[in-house]
């Protein structure tokens, strides 16, 4: 499988909408396309207009499989970019709560 970055711009107005979309994405990937697409992680970003977007990391057999997964799950796939390599300076930080 190859690794891809998928940019989903201004796709959700609320965290609840994003959560529903994530559930669909996981179901389609795990139940319908498990031999073609694997969702690795997503970073949620706040867009300039206040909506939520994501930068997603997937592994897939092809860009076409990524597009098919997005279509089946009802997700945008504004940009799909193949990853050429990875440079890890630090692991993703664990989310922590401020004990203030």
C-alpha positions in Angstrom: 0.0 0.0 0.0 1.0 3.6 -0.6 0.6 6.5 1.8 -1.5 9.5 0.9 -2.4 12.9 2.5 -6.0 13.9 1.9 -7.1 17.4 2.5 -10.8 17.9 3.3 -11.5 21.6 3.4 -14.4 23.4 5.2 -16.3 20.1 5.4 -18.0 20.3 8.8 -19.7 23.1 10.8 -19.6 21.3 14.1 -17.5 18.7 15.9 -20.6 16.4 16.0 -20.8 16.5 12.2 -17.2 15.6 12.0 -17.7 12.7 14.4 -20.5 11.3 12.3 -18.4 11.5 9.2 -15.5 9.8 11.0 -17.9 6.9 11.9 -18.9 6.5 8.3 -15.3 6.7 7.1 -14.2 4.0 9.6 -17.2 1.7 8.7 -16.5 2.0 5.0 -12.8 1.4 5.4 -13.1 -1.5 7.9 -16.2 -3.3 6.5 -16.3 -2.5 2.8 -12.7 -1.7 1.7 -10.4 -3.2 4.3 -8.2 -4.7 1.6 -7.9 -1.4 -0.3 -7.8 1.5 2.2 -6.6 2.0 5.7 -7.2 5.2 7.7 -4.1 6.0 9.8 -4.9 9.4 11.4 -6.4 12.8 10.9 -5.6 16.3 12.1 -8.6 18.5 12.6 -8.1 22.1 11.6 -10.2 25.2 12.0 -10.7 26.9 8.6 -10.7 30.7 8.1 -14.5 30.7 7.8 -14.9 28.9 11.2 -15.8 25.5 9.7 -13.7 22.4 10.4 -11.5 20.7 7.9 -9.0 17.8 8.1 -5.6 16.7 7.0 -5.9 12.9 6.8 -3.2 10.2 6.5 -4.3 7.1 4.7 -2.7 4.0 3.2 -4.3 2.7 0.0 -3.7 0.6 -3.0 -4.2 3.6 -5.3 -5.4 7.2 -5.4 -8.6 5.8 -7.1 -9.3 3.7 -4.0 -8.9 6.8 -1.8 -11.5 8.6 -4.0 -13.9 5.6 -3.9 -13.6 5.4 -0.1 -14.4 9.2 0.2 -17.4 8.8 -2.2 -18.8 5.8 -0.4 -18.4 7.6 3.0 -19.9 10.8 1.7 -16.7 12.8 2.4 -14.9 15.4 0.3 -11.4 14.7 -0.9 -10.3 18.1 -2.1 -6.7 17.1 -2.5 -5.0 13.7 -2.6 -1.3 13.8 -2.5 1.0 10.7 -2.5 3.6 10.7 0.3 7.2 10.3 -0.9 8.8 9.8 2.6 8.5 10.6 6.2 10.7 12.7 8.5 9.8 12.3 12.2 11.4 14.9 14.5 9.1 14.1 17.4 6.2 11.8 17.9 2.7 13.3 17.8 2.1 14.9 21.2 -0.4 13.2 23.4 -3.3 15.4 24.3 -3.3 16.6 27.8 -5.6 18.6 29.9 -4.5 21.8 31.6 -4.6 21.1 35.4 -5.3 24.8 36.1 
